[in-house]
Amino acid sequence: MTVPSERLSVRLTVNGRPVEHVVEARRSLADFLREELGLTGTHVGCEHGVCGACTVLVDGRSARSCLLFAAQLDGRAVTTIEGLTPAEGLSPLQESFRVCHALQCGFCTPGMIVTATELLAQEPAPSTESIREAISGNLCMCTGYVNIVRAVEQAAAAPPAKGRA
Amino acid sequence: MKPAPFRYARPSSLAEATALLAAAPGDTKLLAGGQSLVPMLNMRLVRPAVLVDVNGLRELTGITPLPGGGLRLGALTRHAELAASPLVRERGPLLAEAARHVGHAAIRNQGTLGGSVAHADPAAELPAALVALDARVQVTGPRGAREVAADAFFRGLLATTLEPDEILTALEVPARPAGWGFVEIARRPGDFALAGVAVTLPSPPLGGEGIEGVRLVGFGVGDRPIRLGGAERVLAGGRLDADAAARAGAAAGADCDPPSDVHGSAEYRRHLATVLVERALLQAAARLAGGAR
């Protein structure tokens, strides 16, 4: 029988790369990504699933990485903002955020981009209402939502051909 | 905010999970979607010694049609699955609608039906929908499997009849009612409701007079999803029209025992209940009349 353990070995895929680590059972996925893999694009805000800053994709679906333990991710595929960013320049969605002034301090931006990525994968031409619904779980404290909604709309309507290097 | 240390196990069968839980039932928590449990762990409101992750248990998955038009929903059914499943939309549209109101997309991707029911937040949507549907809760443990009516399952604030060594395995809902309604008011979309109402109507007798068997359930207006018995009695034997809906709404205030907190006073929530009962009944009546989905 499986024996409950305080330290566990996990094997998962992060941004397409296989990763194997021994983790403390209580280690959140967010802290694992930031502190053990150095992927600091995933931001940690409230640590109880309210602010959306730590949103990542798990097997393509959005998830709060502060509400998952790294130990649970054995065999799963995680995509972070780093995995959604090309080696050079910006992705079309990121470029659209830049063009539309959809960020100021940038704290919420990785979570917004991850959330919008899931939306656009499911609904390539979303209505304004469905964009607002999709990002309703991501809090922004400075830019406000108008430009963020506009950025997602523009990325869906006419994705900029290539990002700025 | 980091959880206190705990030990973690991910069993691969229900029998194994039951044994792990039975080893230290008072000090073990089951981890499903974790969208309520993990915040409580992070804030150290709960400090179990062991977490048993049930996400690998295939026995707890699946949406299965039952003979007679009902549905069996595995405890691990995610809210996003409930909202999107064609089978649930066909056979349990009230559940699909309630699931749509739970949290945000990322929460609905992870959160589970069984977890919501076992957690028993009095303002949660799915428990209320299940009581309105007269669903049955299936649990299993060292003393074997048993089934409880949803009505009797919820005992109070975050309290159910689930024993510490038992696992909630599935929910069964009967064939879809002839009419149904679901309304809630929350400060922001995705928040827990300040108040909400779910209602089901059986097929009306010919001529529309003499409606019996209406199930009206309020959430956010008591310590659990509560049957609004006074409002149901107002409707019994009559015709469901705008006047009857308004009278039932007025009666619902006395059925509630809402909390007062920073989000709203008891008096305000009681007022919401009266308004929402009326709206939910009119929604249900419109579905009855139009055969609308």
Interface residues (C-beta under 8 A of the other chain):
Chain A: M1 T2 V3 P4 S5 E6 L8 E24 A25 R26 S28 D31 E47 H48 G49 G52 T55 V58 R61 S62 A63 R64 C66 L67 L68 F69 A71 Q72 D74 T115 E118 L119 E133 A134 S136 G137
Chain B: M1 K2 P3 A4 P5 F6 R7 Y8 A9 R10 P11 S12 E16 A19 L20 L31 G34 Q35 V38 P39 L41 N42 M43 V50 L51 V52 D53 N55 A80 G103 H104 A105 A106 I107 N109 Q110 R188 P189 G190
